Amino acid sequence: MLKSLLKPLFALCIVWPVMRLWLGLRIHQHQNLPKQGPAILVANHNSHMDVFALMSLYSPMQQRQIHPAAAADYFLSNKWMAWFALNVLNIIPVTRQNNGQGNPLQGCEEALRKNKILILFPEGSRGEPGKMQPLKSGLWYLSATMPDVPIIPVWLQGTEQIMAKGNRIPLPLFIDVNIGTPMYFQPDKEQFKTELLNHLLALRPQYSKKDFDD
């Protein structure tokens, strides 16, 4: 029972106050946010604050339905971080280098089949602040197994300044969350990735193609 309350309590006491009050999170096109799963939220990734910004889109009591997909090699690297990531953040560990051994996205598939909402960063890891890295193919493979699950693109603006790579303390600056309309599985992998990239960049104010590293 206590374990099931950890994430709602963390959201209520830490995530919501920090995001909504300290950092002044502003949500745009809130009507596009899925109220229930299965669904996949995908966003650009420049900061550890990204996952908390996306978690704060949902109320504390909805947090048990939200599962960030996260790199197992990083978040399970020591027992304390692993306990926090698994029991408080409710991450789904993904093995980035599995050398063809098993399905690294099996946990994500199981969560979607249980009508959960998945948070996924298609770049795979944090990039240079303000710039996107080339998109990985993991989301395409996941979507191929469940093509009817909506994929909602989200652009996060400001997290790259608040707590980018190397920063330890979040600065009191504004975060803007722009939520796009859903897209769905596209059989052509490269076309799918191009469409996803265009959906994400279209949510960024005054974006330029040079902001994407080929």
ROPANU-878062 format. One record per atom (N, C-alpha, C): atom name; x, y, z; residue number from 1. Coordinates in Angstrom, 1 decimal, padded with zeros to 4 digits. Layout:
residues N
> CA_X_Y_Z_NUM
...
end
This chain:
residues 214
> N_000.8_-001.2_000.0_1
> CA_000.0_000.0_000.0_1
> C_000.9_001.3_000.0_1
> N_001.9_001.3_000.9_2
> CA_002.8_002.4_001.0_2
> C_003.5_002.7_-000.3_2
> N_004.0_001.6_-001.0_3
> CA_004.7_001.7_-002.2_3
> C_003.8_002.4_-003.3_3
> N_002.5_002.1_-003.3_4
> CA_001.6_002.6_-004.3_4
> C_001.4_004.1_-004.1_4
> N_001.7_004.6_-002.9_5
> CA_001.5_006.0_-002.6_5
> C_002.8_006.9_-002.8_5
> N_003.9_006.2_-003.0_6
> CA_005.1_007.0_-003.1_6
> C_005.1_008.0_-004.2_6
> N_004.7_007.6_-005.4_7
> CA_004.8_008.5_-006.6_7
> C_003.8_009.6_-006.4_7
> N_002.5_009.3_-006.0_8
> CA_001.5_010.4_-005.8_8
> C_002.0_011.4_-004.8_8
> N_002.7_010.9_-003.7_9
> CA_003.2_011.8_-002.6_9
> C_004.3_012.6_-003.1_9
> N_005.2_012.0_-003.9_10
> CA_006.4_012.7_-004.5_10
> C_005.9_013.8_-005.4_10
> N_004.9_013.5_-006.2_11
> CA_004.3_014.5_-007.2_11
> C_003.7_015.6_-006.4_11
> N_002.9_015.3_-005.4_12
> CA_002.2_016.3_-004.6_12
> C_003.2_017.2_-003.8_12
> N_004.2_016.6_-003.2_13
> CA_005.1_017.4_-002.3_13
> C_006.3_018.0_-003.0_13
> N_006.7_017.4_-004.1_14
> CA_008.0_017.9_-004.8_14
> C_007.7_018.4_-006.2_14
> N_007.2_017.5_-007.0_15
> CA_007.1_017.8_-008.5_15
> C_006.2_019.0_-008.7_15
> N_005.0_018.9_-008.2_16
> CA_004.0_020.0_-008.5_16
> C_004.5_021.4_-007.9_16
> N_004.9_021.4_-006.6_17
> CA_005.4_022.7_-006.1_17
> C_006.6_023.3_-006.9_17
> N_007.6_022.4_-007.3_18
> CA_008.7_022.9_-008.0_18
> C_008.4_023.3_-009.4_18
> N_007.6_022.5_-010.1_19
> CA_007.3_022.8_-011.5_19
> C_006.3_024.0_-011.6_19
> N_005.2_023.9_-010.8_20
> CA_004.2_024.9_-011.0_20
> C_004.5_026.2_-010.3_20
> N_005.2_026.2_-009.2_21
> CA_005.4_027.4_-008.4_21
> C_006.8_028.0_-008.6_21
> N_007.8_027.2_-008.4_22
> CA_009.2_027.6_-008.5_22
> C_009.6_027.9_-009.9_22
> N_009.2_027.0_-010.8_23
> CA_009.6_027.2_-012.2_23
> C_008.6_027.7_-013.1_23
> N_007.4_027.9_-012.6_24
> CA_006.3_028.6_-013.4_24
> C_006.0_027.9_-014.7_24
> N_005.8_026.5_-014.6_25
> CA_005.5_025.8_-015.8_25
> C_004.2_026.2_-016.5_25
> N_004.2_026.5_-017.8_26
> CA_003.1_026.9_-018.6_26
> C_002.7_025.9_-019.6_26
> N_001.5_025.5_-019.7_27
> CA_001.0_024.4_-020.6_27
> C_000.2_025.0_-021.7_27
> N_000.6_024.7_-023.0_28
> CA_-000.1_025.2_-024.1_28
> C_-000.8_024.0_-024.9_28
> N_-002.0_024.2_-025.4_29
> CA_-002.8_023.1_-026.1_29
> C_-003.0_022.0_-025.1_29
> N_-003.4_022.3_-023.9_30
> CA_-003.7_021.3_-022.9_30
> C_-004.7_020.2_-023.3_30
> N_-005.6_020.7_-024.2_31
> CA_-006.7_019.8_-024.7_31
> C_-006.1_018.6_-025.5_31
> N_-004.9_018.6_-025.9_32
> CA_-004.3_017.5_-026.7_32
> C_-003.7_016.4_-025.8_32
> N_-003.6_016.7_-024.5_33
> CA_-003.1_015.8_-023.5_33
> C_-004.0_014.6_-023.3_33
> N_-003.6_013.4_-023.5_34
> CA_-004.4_012.2_-023.3_34
> C_-004.8_012.1_-021.8_34
> N_-006.1_011.9_-021.5_35
> CA_-006.5_011.8_-020.1_35
> C_-006.3_010.3_-019.6_35
> N_-006.2_009.4_-020.5_36
> CA_-006.0_008.0_-020.0_36
> C_-005.2_007.2_-021.1_36
> N_-004.7_006.1_-020.8_37
> CA_-003.9_005.3_-021.7_37
> C_-004.8_004.3_-022.4_37
> N_-004.2_003.5_-023.3_38
> CA_-002.7_003.6_-023.7_38
> C_-002.4_004.8_-024.5_38
> N_-001.3_005.4_-024.3_39
> CA_-000.8_006.6_-025.0_39
> C_000.7_006.7_-024.8_39
> N_001.4_007.4_-025.7_40
> CA_002.8_007.6_-025.6_40
> C_003.1_009.1_-025.8_40
> N_003.7_009.7_-024.7_41
> CA_004.1_011.1_-024.8_41
> C_005.6_011.1_-025.3_41
> N_005.9_011.8_-026.3_42
> CA_007.3_011.9_-026.8_42
> C_007.7_013.3_-026.8_42
> N_008.9_013.6_-026.4_43
> CA_009.4_015.0_-026.2_43
> C_010.9_015.1_-026.5_43
> N_011.3_016.3_-026.8_44
> CA_012.7_016.6_-026.9_44
> C_013.4_016.5_-025.6_44
> N_014.7_016.2_-025.5_45
> CA_015.3_015.9_-024.3_45
> C_016.7_016.6_-024.1_45
> N_016.7_017.6_-023.2_46
> CA_017.9_018.3_-023.0_46
> C_018.3_018.3_-021.5_46
> N_017.4_017.8_-020.6_47
> CA_017.7_018.0_-019.2_47
> C_017.0_016.9_-018.4_47
> N_017.5_016.7_-017.1_48
> CA_016.8_015.8_-016.2_48
> C_015.5_016.3_-015.8_48
> N_015.3_017.6_-016.0_49
> CA_014.0_018.2_-015.6_49
> C_012.9_017.8_-016.6_49
> N_013.2_017.3_-017.7_50
> CA_012.2_017.0_-018.8_50
> C_011.2_016.0_-018.2_50
> N_011.6_015.0_-017.6_51
> CA_010.7_014.0_-017.1_51
> C_009.8_014.5_-016.1_51
> N_010.3_015.4_-015.2_52
> CA_009.4_016.0_-014.1_52
> C_008.4_017.0_-014.7_52
> N_008.8_017.7_-015.8_53
> CA_007.9_018.6_-016.5_53
> C_006.7_017.8_-017.1_53
> N_007.0_016.6_-017.7_54
> CA_006.0_015.8_-018.3_54
> C_005.1_015.1_-017.2_54
> N_005.7_014.7_-016.1_55
> CA_005.0_014.1_-015.0_55
> C_004.0_015.1_-014.4_55
> N_004.4_016.4_-014.4_56
> CA_003.6_017.4_-013.7_56
> C_002.3_017.8_-014.6_56
> N_002.2_017.3_-015.8_57
> CA_001.1_017.5_-016.6_57
> C_-000.2_016.8_-016.0_57
> N_000.1_015.8_-015.1_58
> CA_-000.9_015.0_-014.6_58
> C_-001.0_015.2_-013.1_58
> N_-002.2_015.0_-012.5_59
> CA_-002.5_015.2_-011.1_59
> C_-001.7_014.2_-010.3_59
> N_-001.4_014.4_-009.0_60
> CA_-000.8_013.4_-008.2_60
> C_-001.4_012.1_-008.2_60
> N_-002.8_012.0_-008.2_61
> CA_-003.4_010.7_-008.1_61
> C_-003.4_010.0_-009.5_61
> N_-003.0_010.7_-010.5_62
> CA_-002.9_010.0_-011.9_62
> C_-001.5_009.5_-012.1_62
> N_-000.6_009.8_-011.1_63
> CA_000.9_009.4_-011.4_63
> C_001.1_007.9_-011.5_63
> N_000.3_007.1_-010.9_64
> CA_000.5_005.7_-011.0_64
> C_000.3_005.1_-012.4_64
> N_-000.4_006.0_-013.2_65
> CA_-000.6_005.6_-014.6_65
> C_000.5_006.0_-015.6_65
> N_001.4_006.8_-015.0_66
> CA_002.5_007.4_-015.9_66
> C_003.8_006.7_-015.7_66
> N_004.4_006.3_-016.8_67
> CA_005.7_005.5_-016.7_67
> C_006.7_006.1_-017.7_67
> N_007.8_006.7_-017.2_68
> CA_008.8_007.1_-018.1_68
> C_009.7_005.9_-018.5_68
> N_010.0_005.8_-019.8_69
> CA_011.0_004.8_-020.2_69
> C_012.4_005.5_-020.0_69
> N_013.2_004.7_-019.4_70
> CA_014.5_005.3_-019.0_70
> C_015.7_004.3_-019.2_70
> N_016.9_004.8_-019.4_71
> CA_018.0_003.9_-019.7_71
> C_018.4_003.2_-018.5_71
> N_018.4_001.8_-018.6_72
> CA_018.7_001.0_-017.4_72
> C_020.2_001.2_-017.0_72
> N_021.1_001.4_-017.9_73
> CA_022.5_001.5_-017.6_73
> C_022.8_002.7_-016.7_73
> N_021.9_003.8_-016.8_74
> CA_022.1_005.0_-016.0_74
> C_021.3_004.9_-014.7_74
> N_020.0_004.6_-014.8_75
> CA_019.1_004.7_-013.7_75
> C_019.2_003.5_-012.7_75
> N_019.8_002.4_-013.2_76
> CA_020.0_001.3_-012.3_76
> C_021.4_001.1_-012.0_76
> N_022.2_002.1_-012.1_77
> CA_023.7_002.0_-011.9_77
> C_024.1_001.9_-010.5_77
> N_023.3_002.3_-009.5_78
> CA_023.5_002.0_-008.1_78
> C_022.2_001.8_-007.4_78
> N_022.3_001.1_-006.2_79
> CA_021.0_000.6_-005.6_79
> C_020.1_001.8_-005.1_79
> N_020.7_002.9_-004.7_80
> CA_019.9_004.0_-004.3_80
> C_019.1_004.7_-005.4_80
> N_019.8_004.9_-006.5_81
> CA_019.1_005.5_-007.7_81
> C_018.1_004.5_-008.2_81
> N_018.5_003.3_-008.3_82
> CA_017.6_002.2_-008.8_82
> C_016.3_002.2_-008.0_82
> N_016.4_002.2_-006.6_83
> CA_015.2_002.2_-005.8_83
> C_014.3_003.4_-006.1_83
> N_014.9_004.6_-006.2_84
> CA_014.1_005.8_-006.4_84
> C_013.5_005.8_-007.8_84
> N_014.2_005.3_-008.8_85
> CA_013.7_005.3_-010.2_85
> C_012.6_004.3_-010.3_85
> N_012.7_003.2_-009.7_86
> CA_011.7_002.1_-009.9_86
> C_010.5_002.3_-009.0_86
> N_010.7_002.8_-007.7_87
> CA_009.6_002.9_-006.8_87
> C_008.9_004.2_-006.7_87
> N_009.7_005.3_-007.0_88
> CA_009.1_006.6_-007.0_88
> C_008.7_007.2_-008.4_88
> N_009.7_007.1_-009.3_89
> CA_009.4_007.6_-010.6_89
> C_008.6_006.6_-011.5_89
> N_008.6_005.3_-011.1_90
> CA_008.0_004.3_-011.8_90
> C_008.5_004.1_-013.2_90
> N_009.8_004.2_-013.4_91
> CA_010.4_004.1_-014.7_91
> C_010.2_002.6_-015.2_91
> N_010.3_002.5_-016.5_92
> CA_010.4_001.2_-017.2_92
> C_011.8_001.2_-017.8_92
> N_012.7_000.3_-017.2_93
> CA_014.1_000.3_-017.6_93
> C_014.2_-000.2_-019.1_93
> N_015.0_000.5_-019.9_94
> CA_015.2_000.0_-021.3_94
> C_016.7_-000.1_-021.4_94
> N_017.1_-001.3_-021.9_95
> CA_018.5_-001.6_-022.1_95
> C_018.9_-001.1_-023.5_95
> N_019.8_-000.1_-023.5_96
> CA_020.2_000.6_-024.8_96
> C_021.1_-000.3_-025.7_96
> N_022.0_-001.1_-025.0_97
> CA_022.8_-002.0_-025.8_97
> C_022.6_-003.4_-025.3_97
> N_021.7_-004.1_-026.0_98
> CA_021.3_-005.4_-025.5_98
> C_021.9_-006.5_-026.5_98
> N_022.6_-006.1_-027.5_99
> CA_023.2_-007.0_-028.5_99
> C_022.3_-008.1_-029.0_99
> N_021.0_-007.7_-029.2_100
> CA_020.1_-008.6_-029.8_100
> C_019.5_-009.6_-028.8_100
> N_019.8_-009.5_-027.5_101
> CA_019.3_-010.4_-026.5_101
> C_018.0_-010.0_-026.0_101
> N_016.9_-010.6_-026.4_102
> CA_015.6_-010.2_-025.9_102
> C_015.1_-008.9_-026.5_102
> N_013.9_-008.6_-026.1_103
> CA_013.2_-007.4_-026.5_103
> C_013.4_-006.3_-025.5_103
> N_014.2_-005.2_-025.8_104
> CA_014.5_-004.2_-024.8_104
> C_013.2_-003.3_-024.5_104
> N_012.2_-003.4_-025.4_105
> CA_011.0_-002.6_-025.2_105
> C_009.8_-003.4_-024.6_105
> N_010.1_-004.6_-024.2_106
> CA_009.0_-005.5_-023.7_106
> C_008.3_-004.8_-022.5_106
> N_009.0_-004.2_-021.6_107
> CA_008.3_-003.5_-020.5_107
> C_007.4_-002.4_-020.9_107
> N_007.8_-001.7_-022.0_108
> CA_007.0_-000.6_-022.5_108
> C_005.7_-001.2_-023.2_108
> N_005.9_-002.3_-023.9_109
> CA_004.7_-002.9_-024.5_109
> C_003.7_-003.4_-023.4_109
> N_004.2_-004.0_-022.4_110
> CA_003.4_-004.5_-021.3_110
> C_002.6_-003.3_-020.6_110
> N_003.3_-002.2_-020.4_111
> CA_002.6_-001.1_-019.8_111
> C_001.5_-000.5_-020.7_111
> N_001.7_-000.5_-022.0_112
> CA_000.7_000.0_-022.9_112
> C_-000.5_-000.9_-022.9_112
> N_-000.2_-002.2_-022.8_113
> CA_-001.3_-003.2_-022.8_113
> C_-002.1_-003.1_-021.6_113
> N_-001.6_-002.5_-020.5_114
> CA_-002.3_-002.3_-019.3_114
> C_-002.9_-000.9_-019.2_114
> N_-002.9_-000.2_-020.4_115
> CA_-003.5_001.1_-020.5_115
> C_-002.8_002.2_-019.7_115
> N_-001.5_002.1_-019.7_116
> CA_-000.7_003.1_-019.0_116
> C_-000.3_004.2_-020.1_116
> N_000.2_005.3_-019.5_117
> CA_000.7_006.4_-020.4_117
> C_002.2_006.4_-020.3_117
> N_002.9_006.2_-021.4_118
> CA_004.3_006.1_-021.4_118
> C_005.0_007.4_-021.8_118
> N_006.1_007.8_-021.1_119
> CA_006.9_008.9_-021.5_119
> C_008.1_008.4_-022.1_119
> N_008.4_008.9_-023.3_120
> CA_009.6_008.4_-024.1_120
> C_010.3_009.6_-024.8_120
> N_011.6_009.5_-024.8_121
> CA_012.4_010.6_-025.4_121
> C_013.1_009.9_-026.7_121
> N_012.6_010.2_-027.9_122
> CA_013.0_009.5_-029.1_122
> C_014.5_009.8_-029.5_122
> N_015.1_010.8_-028.9_123
> CA_016.5_011.0_-029.1_123
> C_017.4_010.0_-028.4_123
> N_016.8_009.4_-027.4_124
> CA_017.5_008.3_-026.7_124
> C_018.3_008.8_-025.5_124
> N_018.8_010.0_-025.5_125
> CA_019.6_010.6_-024.4_125
> C_019.6_012.1_-024.5_125
> N_020.0_012.7_-023.4_126
> CA_020.1_014.2_-023.4_126
> C_021.1_014.7_-024.4_126
> N_020.7_015.7_-025.1_127
> CA_021.6_016.3_-026.1_127
> C_022.1_017.7_-025.7_127
> N_022.7_018.3_-026.7_128
> CA_023.2_019.7_-026.5_128
> C_022.0_020.6_-026.2_128
> N_022.1_021.5_-025.2_129
> CA_020.9_022.3_-024.9_129
> C_020.4_023.1_-026.1_129
> N_019.1_022.9_-026.3_130
> CA_018.4_023.7_-027.4_130
> C_018.5_023.0_-028.8_130
> N_019.2_021.9_-028.9_131
> CA_019.3_021.2_-030.2_131
> C_018.9_019.8_-030.1_131
> N_018.3_019.3_-031.2_132
> CA_017.9_017.9_-031.2_132
> C_018.9_017.0_-031.8_132
> N_019.0_015.8_-031.3_133
> CA_019.9_014.8_-031.9_133
> C_019.0_014.0_-032.9_133
> N_019.7_013.2_-033.8_134
> CA_018.9_012.4_-034.6_134
> C_018.0_011.4_-033.8_134
> N_016.8_011.2_-034.3_135
> CA_015.9_010.3_-033.6_135
> C_016.3_008.8_-033.7_135
> N_016.1_008.1_-032.7_136
> CA_016.4_006.7_-032.7_136
> C_015.2_005.9_-033.2_136
> N_015.3_004.6_-033.5_137
> CA_014.2_003.9_-034.1_137
> C_013.4_003.1_-033.1_137
> N_013.7_003.2_-031.8_138
> CA_013.0_002.4_-030.8_138
> C_011.5_002.7_-030.8_138
> N_011.1_004.0_-031.0_139
> CA_009.6_004.3_-030.9_139
> C_008.9_003.6_-032.1_139
> N_009.6_003.6_-033.3_140
> CA_009.0_003.0_-034.5_140
> C_008.7_001.5_-034.2_140
> N_009.7_000.8_-033.6_141
> CA_009.5_-000.6_-033.3_141
> C_008.4_-000.8_-032.3_141
> N_008.3_000.1_-031.3_142
> CA_007.3_000.0_-030.3_142
> C_005.9_000.2_-030.9_142
> N_005.8_001.2_-031.7_143
> CA_004.5_001.6_-032.3_143
> C_004.1_000.5_-033.3_143
> N_005.0_-000.2_-033.9_144
> CA_004.7_-001.3_-034.9_144
> C_003.9_-002.4_-034.1_144
> N_004.2_-002.6_-032.9_145
> CA_003.6_-003.7_-032.1_145
> C_002.2_-003.3_-031.7_145
> N_002.0_-001.9_-031.6_146
> CA_000.7_-001.4_-031.1_146
> C_000.3_-000.2_-031.9_146
> N_000.0_-000.4_-033.2_147
> CA_-000.2_000.7_-034.1_147
> C_-001.4_001.6_-033.8_147
> N_-002.3_001.2_-033.0_148
> CA_-003.5_002.0_-032.7_148
> C_-003.3_002.9_-031.5_148
> N_-002.1_002.8_-030.9_149
> CA_-001.8_003.7_-029.7_149
> C_-001.4_005.0_-030.2_149
> N_-002.0_006.1_-029.7_150
> CA_-001.6_007.5_-030.2_150
> C_-000.3_007.9_-029.6_150
> N_000.5_008.6_-030.4_151
> CA_001.8_009.2_-030.1_151
> C_001.6_010.7_-030.0_151
> N_001.8_011.3_-028.9_152
> CA_001.5_012.7_-028.7_152
> C_002.9_013.4_-028.6_152
> N_003.2_014.3_-029.6_153
> CA_004.5_015.0_-029.5_153
> C_004.4_016.2_-028.6_153
> N_005.4_016.4_-027.8_154
> CA_005.5_017.5_-026.9_154
> C_006.8_018.2_-027.0_154
> N_006.8_019.6_-027.1_155
> CA_008.0_020.3_-027.1_155
> C_008.2_021.0_-025.8_155
> N_009.3_020.8_-025.2_156
> CA_009.7_021.4_-023.9_156
> C_010.7_022.6_-024.1_156
> N_010.3_023.7_-023.7_157
> CA_011.1_024.9_-023.9_157
> C_011.5_025.5_-022.5_157
> N_012.8_025.6_-022.3_158
> CA_013.2_026.2_-021.0_158
> C_013.9_025.2_-020.1_158
> N_013.7_023.9_-020.2_159
> CA_014.4_023.0_-019.3_159
> C_015.8_022.9_-019.6_159
> N_016.2_023.2_-020.9_160
> CA_017.6_023.2_-021.2_160
> C_018.4_024.3_-020.5_160
> N_017.8_025.4_-020.0_161
> CA_018.4_026.4_-019.3_161
> C_018.3_026.2_-017.8_161
> N_017.2_025.6_-017.4_162
> CA_017.0_025.4_-015.9_162
> C_017.9_024.3_-015.3_162
> N_018.1_023.2_-016.0_163
> CA_018.9_022.1_-015.5_163
> C_019.4_021.3_-016.6_163
> N_020.3_021.8_-017.4_164
> CA_020.9_021.1_-018.5_164
> C_022.0_020.2_-018.0_164
> N_022.7_019.5_-018.9_165
> CA_023.8_018.6_-018.5_165
> C_024.9_019.5_-017.7_165
> N_025.2_018.9_-016.5_166
> CA_026.2_019.6_-015.7_166
> C_025.7_020.5_-014.6_166
> N_024.4_020.9_-014.8_167
> CA_023.8_021.8_-013.7_167
> C_023.2_020.9_-012.6_167
> N_023.3_021.3_-011.4_168
> CA_022.9_020.5_-010.3_168
> C_021.6_021.1_-009.6_168
> N_021.5_022.4_-009.7_169
> CA_020.4_023.1_-009.0_169
> C_019.5_023.7_-010.1_169
> N_018.2_023.5_-010.1_170
> CA_017.3_024.1_-011.0_170
> C_017.2_025.6_-010.8_170
> N_017.3_026.4_-011.9_171
> CA_017.2_027.9_-011.8_171
> C_015.8_028.3_-012.0_171
> N_015.3_029.3_-011.3_172
> CA_013.9_029.7_-011.4_172
> C_013.6_030.5_-012.7_172
> N_013.5_029.7_-013.7_173
> CA_013.1_030.2_-015.0_173
> C_011.8_029.5_-015.5_173
> N_011.2_030.1_-016.5_174
> CA_009.9_029.5_-017.0_174
> C_010.1_028.3_-017.9_174
> N_009.2_027.4_-017.8_175
> CA_009.2_026.2_-018.7_175
> C_007.9_026.3_-019.5_175
> N_008.0_026.2_-020.8_176
> CA_006.8_026.1_-021.6_176
> C_006.6_024.7_-022.2_176
> N_005.4_024.1_-022.1_177
> CA_005.1_022.8_-022.6_177
> C_004.1_022.9_-023.7_177
> N_004.5_022.6_-024.9_178
> CA_003.6_022.7_-026.1_178
> C_003.2_021.3_-026.5_178
> N_001.9_021.0_-026.4_179
> CA_001.4_019.7_-026.7_179
> C_000.8_019.6_-028.1_179
> N_001.2_018.7_-028.9_180
> CA_000.7_018.6_-030.3_180
> C_-000.4_017.6_-030.4_180
> N_-000.9_017.5_-031.6_181
> CA_-002.0_016.5_-031.9_181
> C_-001.4_015.2_-032.1_181
> N_-002.1_014.1_-031.9_182
> CA_-001.6_012.7_-032.0_182
> C_-001.2_012.4_-033.4_182
> N_-000.2_011.5_-033.5_183
> CA_000.2_010.9_-034.7_183
> C_000.2_009.4_-034.4_183
> N_000.3_008.6_-035.5_184
> CA_000.2_007.1_-035.4_184
> C_001.2_006.4_-036.2_184
> N_001.3_005.1_-036.0_185
> CA_002.3_004.3_-036.7_185
> C_002.3_004.5_-038.2_185
> N_003.5_004.6_-038.8_186
> CA_003.7_004.7_-040.2_186
> C_004.6_003.6_-040.6_186
> N_004.2_002.7_-041.6_187
> CA_005.0_001.5_-041.9_187
> C_006.4_001.8_-042.3_187
> N_006.6_002.9_-043.0_188
> CA_007.9_003.3_-043.5_188
> C_008.7_003.9_-042.3_188
> N_009.8_003.3_-041.9_189
> CA_010.5_003.8_-040.7_189
> C_011.0_005.2_-040.8_189
> N_011.7_005.4_-041.9_190
> CA_012.3_006.8_-042.1_190
> C_011.2_007.8_-042.3_190
> N_010.1_007.5_-042.9_191
> CA_009.0_008.5_-043.1_191
> C_008.4_008.7_-041.7_191
> N_008.3_007.7_-040.9_192
> CA_007.8_007.9_-039.5_192
> C_008.6_008.8_-038.7_192
> N_010.0_008.6_-038.8_193
> CA_010.9_009.4_-038.0_193
> C_010.9_010.9_-038.5_193
> N_010.8_011.0_-039.8_194
> CA_010.7_012.4_-040.4_194
> C_009.4_013.1_-039.9_194
> N_008.3_012.4_-040.0_195
> CA_007.0_012.9_-039.6_195
> C_007.1_013.3_-038.1_195
> N_007.6_012.5_-037.3_196
> CA_007.7_012.8_-035.8_196
> C_008.6_014.0_-035.6_196
> N_009.7_014.1_-036.3_197
> CA_010.6_015.2_-036.2_197
> C_009.9_016.5_-036.5_197
> N_009.1_016.5_-037.6_198
> CA_008.4_017.6_-038.1_198
> C_007.3_018.0_-037.1_198
> N_006.6_017.0_-036.5_199
> CA_005.6_017.3_-035.5_199
> C_006.3_018.0_-034.3_199
> N_007.4_017.5_-033.9_200
> CA_008.1_018.1_-032.7_200
> C_008.6_019.5_-033.0_200
> N_009.2_019.7_-034.1_201
> CA_009.8_021.0_-034.4_201
> C_008.7_022.1_-034.7_201
> N_007.6_021.6_-035.2_202
> CA_006.5_022.5_-035.5_202
> C_005.9_023.1_-034.2_202
> N_006.2_022.4_-033.1_203
> CA_005.7_022.9_-031.8_203
> C_006.7_023.9_-031.1_203
> N_007.8_024.0_-031.7_204
> CA_008.9_024.9_-031.2_204
> C_008.7_026.3_-031.8_204
> N_008.6_027.4_-031.0_205
> CA_008.4_028.7_-031.6_205
> C_009.6_029.1_-032.4_205
> N_009.3_029.5_-033.6_206
> CA_010.4_030.1_-034.6_206
> C_011.5_029.1_-034.7_206
> N_011.2_027.8_-034.9_207
> CA_012.3_026.9_-035.1_207
> C_013.0_027.0_-036.4_207
> N_014.2_026.5_-036.5_208
> CA_015.0_026.5_-037.8_208
> C_015.5_025.1_-038.0_208
> N_015.6_024.6_-039.2_209
> CA_016.1_023.3_-039.5_209
> C_017.5_023.1_-039.1_209
> N_018.3_024.2_-038.9_210
> CA_019.7_024.1_-038.5_210
> C_019.7_023.7_-037.0_210
> N_018.6_023.7_-036.3_211
> CA_018.6_023.3_-034.9_211
> C_018.5_021.8_-034.8_211
> N_018.4_021.1_-035.9_212
> CA_018.5_019.6_-035.9_212
> C_019.8_019.2_-036.5_212
> N_020.6_018.4_-035.7_213
> CA_021.9_017.9_-036.1_213
> C_021.8_016.7_-037.0_213
> N_022.2_016.8_-038.2_214
> CA_022.1_015.6_-039.1_214
> C_023.1_014.6_-038.8_214
end
